[in-house]
Amino acid sequence: MSGVENLINSFLSFKIFLPFIPFFVAFDPLGILPIFVTLTSEMAETDRRKVIRQSTLTAFLAGLGFLFAGRSIFRLLGITISDFKVAGGILLFILAIVDLIFSERTRTFPKETLGVVPIGIPLMVGPAVLTLLLISAPAYGYFSTILCFILNLLLTWFVFSHSSQIMKYLKEGGTKGIGKVFALLLAAFAMMMIRTGIMEWVEAIHRP
């Protein structure tokens, strides 16, 4: 019963939703919306909805697969969570800087696999989200991590499903502006990851 009580208390105190904001920043649904609209602009509505379903399922399976298989690979290679925090933080920081400096990330892809690559991977679930999945699990627990991952996945699905209405309201400039703000937040979060990883390194060195 203690586990159930802890889960209920986490819900009531909203602690279970602590990973939501970092995942929201990493997913950046409004920031990637113009890319999605560009990639699917010549599609019929039925084909676009098919791509959305395909990309959401791909992102879900890729995220959960990496979450549960990633740690086994780490143990096999002798990589610690601190190592991954520093390496992942550097990677996230580079991605954030690239997003801040370069605005165009659009490429041409076959329509048959558009929902898998590049929309499902790496547009929806890219290095930022995969890094957060492995780091968030030991910090917040698997249930909280998976819950916030799925909530952000559903939020991205909702944004894509209502892309026409959202783009009319925000315009392309508005979505790009929001994307820049999220990229800045992601850069700050990446620096926090690097800092905590280095602190854990130092503690491990001085630990008797």
N, C-alpha and C positions, 0 to 999 in steps of 0.2 A: 504493500500500500504506500510505502514511503516514496517509491518511484512515481506512482500516479499522483500523489500529493505534490511532489516537486514539479511535475509537469503542469498541474493545475495552477500552482503558485506562479510558475513562469508565465503562463497565459495571462493571469490576472495582473501581474506586474509588467507585462509586455517585454520581459527579458528575452522571451523566445523569438522576438522579432528584431533583436539587435543586429543580426547580419543583413537585414533587409536593405538598409541604406547603402552599405558597400556594394551589395549585388546590384542595386538600382543604378549606382554610378557606373559599375562595370558593364552592365547590359546597355545602358544609355539608349533606351528605346526611341526617344525623340531625336537624339543625335544621329542615329542610323536610319531614321525614317526617310530622309531625302534619297538615300542610296537605294532603299527598298523600292521607293516610288519610281526611281529612274530605271531600275532593273526590270520592273514589271509594267512599265508605262504602256507598252504595246500589247499587253495581254487582255483577253476578255475577262470579265468578272469571275466566271466559273474557273478559269485557269488560274487566276490570281489567288482565289480561295484555296485551290488545290495546292499551290505553292506554299501558302501560309501554313496549311496543315502539315505538309511534308517537312517544312523547315522547323516547325515547333516540335514535331516528333523526333527529328534528327538531333536537335539541340538537347532535348530531354534525355535521350539514350546516351548521347556522347558525354553529357555532364555526369550522369549517374555512373556510367562505366568508368570514367576517369576518377571519380570520387572513391569508388571501391577498389579499383585495380591500382590506382596510383601509389597507395601506401605500400602495397606488396612489392611494387617495382622499386620504391625507395629503399625498403629494407634489403632487397637483393643487391642493390648498388651501394649500400652503406651511406645513403643520403639522409640527413636529419631534417626535421622541420625548420630548424634555424637556417640551414643551408638554403632550403627552398624559399624561406621568407626573404632572404637577402637577394637571391637570384630572381625570384618572382617580383620582388619590389623594384629591382633595376629594370626588369622587362616591362612592368606596368608603367614605370616612369618614362621609359623610352616611347611606349605606345601613346601615353598622354601627351608628350611633347610633339610627337608626329601629328597627332590629332589637332593640336593647337596651331601648328605651323602650316600643315598641308590640309587643304579643305577637300580635295578631290580624291576619293578612294574607289571610284567606279570602274568596273571592268566588264567585258562582254563574256557571257557564259551560255552554254546550251540550255534551252528552256526545260528539257527533260530532267536535268539534274540541278536546276537553279535552286530548288528548295533545300537540297543537301549541301551543295557548295555553289556559291559562297554565302547564302543567306543563313542556313542552319549552322554551318561551320565555315568561316570563323566570324560571320557578322553577328549572329545572336550569341553563340557560345564560342568565344575566342580565348586567347591566352589570359586575358584579365579575369574572366569568369572561372576558367579552369584553375587558375592560381588561387582564387578566393575559395573555391570548393575545398581544396586540400588544407588551406590555412584556417578556414572557418570551422571545420569539423572538430579539431581538438580544442579550439577556443570556446565554441558555443554549443557543441554537441551535434550529433548527426541529425537528430530530428529537427532541430532549429535550422540547421544548414539546408537540409533538403526542403523544408517548408518554405523558407525564404527564397530558395532557388526556384521552386515551382511557382510561387506567387509572382516573381519577377518575369518568369517565362510566360505566365498567363497575361501579365500586364503588357509585355511586348507583343503577344498574339493579339490583344485587344487593340493596341496602337496600329498594328499592321492591318487588322480587319477594318478599322475605321480611318485608314490613311487618307482617303479623299476628303473627308470632312475636316480632319485635323490640319491637313495642308492648306485647305481653304481658309481656315481660321488663323493659323500661325504664319503662313507663307514660308517659303524656303529660307528666307533670311532669319526668321524667328527660330526655326528648328536648328539652324546652324549655330545661332547665338547660344541657345540652350546647350547644344553639344559642346561648345567651347567652355562653358561654365562647368559642365560635368567633367570635361577633360582636365580642367584645373583641379577639381576636387579629387580626381583619380590620381593626379600627380602628388597631391598632398598625402593621400592614403598610401601611395607607394613609398613615400619617404618614411611614413610611420612604420611600415613593414620592414624596411631596411634598418631603421633604428632599433626596433625590438629584436630583430634577428641578430644584430651585432651585440646588443646587450646580453642576449642569451648565450652567445659565443663567449663573451667575457666572463659571465657567471660560471659557465662550464669549465673554463680554464682555471678559475680560482676555487672551484669546488674540490674539497679534499677527497 
